Amino acid sequence: MKWLHEVALGASLQRCSRKVGATTGLTVVVLGALLACKIPGAKSKDVGAKEHFAEAHSCPEDQVTVKPRPDLDWLELQVGASLLGPPPEVAADPARLAKWQADQAKKKANRVDEHEVFEVSGCGHHEYLGCIHPRPVGQGKKSANLAVVNCSSKRVGEASAADLLNKAKADLGGQAR
């Protein structure tokens, strides 16, 4: 049965490679197929976001609106930019701050975060969803499971970890560290 799946996938890749004009190299064929075609059994992250939201809020999918938000960073939404900011002594020194900012920009560019952020609304709810194709753990597998989309939610306007920490410090009169 495995050979039948491989033949079907191979035929799909072949059809898709013609769509993108790929003529040489398996890498080009696979990349072209992923970009130009739907791979059988694959689920896009926006579809996963819609399904996740609809199930979480018992909201019919035709009442759910999904908007991609490539301008938002999932880690910053969850943690809060202030917790990701420089230590006070670095922030106070312009030269050190410039160095810290350059270092952070490099780290962010190299960070592997495959979450795509979506702004989703419907049935009186409004949330950000960070969605990802999960990667298997163990057995040396590195490719994502494209048939599954996992999403985490954060209500629009909900406090980040940084907001909660700052509130706790204020409530304790600045004593919390």
GIHU-V513814 format. One record per backbone hydrogen bond with DSSP energy under -1.0 kcal/mol. CO is the residue of the C=O (numbers start at 1). NH is the residue of the N-H. E is the energy in kcal/mol with one decimal. If there is no record, write none. Layout:
BEGIN
co: [CO:CO]
nh: [NH:NH]
e: [E:E]
END
This chain:
BEGIN
co: [1:2:3:4:5:6:7:8:9:10:11:12:13:14:15:16:17:25:26:27:28:29:30:31:32:33:39:44:45:46:47:48:49:50:51:52:53:54:60:61:65:67:69:73:74:75:76:78:79:87:88:90:93:94:95:96:97:98:99:100:101:102:103:104:105:106:107:111:116:117:118:119:120:121:122:125:126:127:128:129:130:131:132:134:138:144:145:146:150:152:154:155:160:161:162:163:164:165:166:167:168:169:170]
nh: [5:6:7:8:9:10:11:12:13:14:15:16:17:18:19:20:22:29:30:31:32:33:34:35:36:37:42:48:49:50:51:52:53:54:55:56:57:59:63:64:121:119:72:77:78:79:80:161:162:91:92:93:97:98:99:100:101:102:103:104:105:106:107:108:109:110:111:113:131:69:129:67:127:65:125:122:156:120:154:118:152:116:150:145:141:146:148:43:132:130:128:158:164:165:166:167:168:169:170:171:172:174:173]
e: [-1.6:-2.2:-2.4:-2.3:-2.6:-2.6:-2.4:-2.2:-2.7:-2.2:-2.5:-2.6:-2.5:-1.5:-1.2:-1.4:-2.3:-1.8:-2.9:-2.8:-2.8:-2.4:-2.4:-2.1:-2.8:-1.9:-2.6:-2.2:-2.3:-2.1:-2.5:-2.6:-2.5:-2.6:-2.3:-2.6:-1.9:-2.0:-2.5:-1.5:-2.1:-3.1:-1.8:-2.2:-2.2:-3.0:-1.4:-1.5:-2.2:-2.4:-1.6:-1.2:-3.0:-2.3:-1.9:-2.9:-2.8:-2.1:-2.6:-2.6:-2.2:-1.9:-2.3:-2.9:-2.1:-1.6:-1.1:-1.1:-2.7:-3.2:-2.8:-2.4:-3.0:-3.0:-1.9:-2.0:-1.8:-3.2:-2.3:-2.5:-2.0:-2.5:-3.0:-3.2:-1.6:-1.1:-1.4:-3.5:-2.4:-2.5:-3.3:-2.3:-2.2:-2.3:-2.5:-2.2:-2.3:-2.3:-2.3:-2.8:-1.7:-4.4:-1.4]
END
